[in-house]
């Protein structure tokens, strides 16, 4: 039984190299996550302070 592949050598080679080098350099996203957390903290903190001041203010 002859199992002929329908993919050309060029397609198989390009798939091999793209799969091989696609995840070669895994970027480090921790610095971006920390920066995003700081931005969210700076944006939310005044709202928390305002809500706290309104809760303990004169009634």
N, C-alpha and C positions, 0 to 999 in steps of 0.2 A: 504494500500500500504506500503510494507516494503522497506525502503530505506537503503539498505546495502552499507556500504562504502567499497571501494576496498583497502584502506590503512590499514595496520596493526596498532595496538596500539603503537608498537615501533616506527614506522615511524611518526605517528602523535605526539608522545611525543617528539621525537628529533626535529621535525619541530617547535613545540611549544617553546621548550627551546632555539633553535637557533634564532627564531624570537624575543623571549623575551629579550635575552641577547646580541643580535648582536649589538644593538645601545645603550647599557647601558652606556658605557664610551665613550663619544664623545671627541676625542682628539682635542687639541687646536693647530691649524696650523698657528696662527698669528706670532709666533716667527720665524718659518721656512720661512714664506713669507717675513718678514722683513729682515732676513739674505740673502735671495735670492735677494731682492731689493738692498741691500748694495753691494753684489757681482757684480750685473749687473751695478750699478752706478760706481763702481771702474773700471770695465772693459771698460765702454763706455766713461768716462770722459776724458781720455787722447786723444781719437779720436776726441772728440769735441774741445778740446784745440788745437790740431794739425790743424784741419780744420779751426778754427778761426785764427790761426797764419798764415796759408797759404793764407787766404782771405785778411788779412790786410797787408801782407808783400809787399816788393818792387815788382814792376811790370816791 
